[in-house]
Amino acid sequence: MAPFPKPGLIPVLLLLLSAAARLSLSDSTVFELLPKCGLPSGLLPASVSNYTLSDDGRFVVVLDKPCYIQFEYLVYYETQITGKLSYGAITGLKGIQVQRLFFWFDVDEIRVDLPPSDSIYFTVGIINKKLDVDQFQSVHSCRDGLSGSGSCLGSLKRVIQLPSPLEEEIKMLLTE
């Protein structure tokens, strides 16, 4: 039978295990960290230059410069993104906006189903939007500004081409 460790040694062992776990997370890139937390690695752009993660899950991600990425919706990333990371969720999010029609809205929260499914959920104000998670699996490069389809003229063209966009948009946002 193995000898039981002395009572004073148990807190030291727990402290060492905790430090080792934090060290393994701090050695990871943010793109490796997100999947460890049940989230897709492509939620952030390839231009991440640095990030910090505190013990309570609060994080700061720094980008080289602001950027835009076209997913199902056009998304804008500020140079600093903050929030709180937990398994399967990012809450208290600041620094990411999404464009709908002519307006930009703050993304407040991102969640995935547990156990994982093919869906990811974005909270924008009081609206929850369910999207296909596949578009966020790979890391995307960002573009510098609003050109082409992201400009006001591009948005106007999309509105004109779509049949009754306001009715459809409102229906989609309220039911998903």
Buried (B, 14 or more C-beta within 10 A) or exposed (E): EEEEEEEEEEEEEEEEEEEEEEEEEEEBEBBEBBEEBBBBBBBBBBBBEEBEBEEEBEBBBBBEEBBBBBBEBBBBBBBEBBBBBBEBBBBEBEBBBBBBEEEEBEBBBBBBBEEEEEBBBBBBEEBBBBBEBEBBEEBBEBBEEBEEEBEEEBBEEEEEEEEEBEEEBEEEBEEE
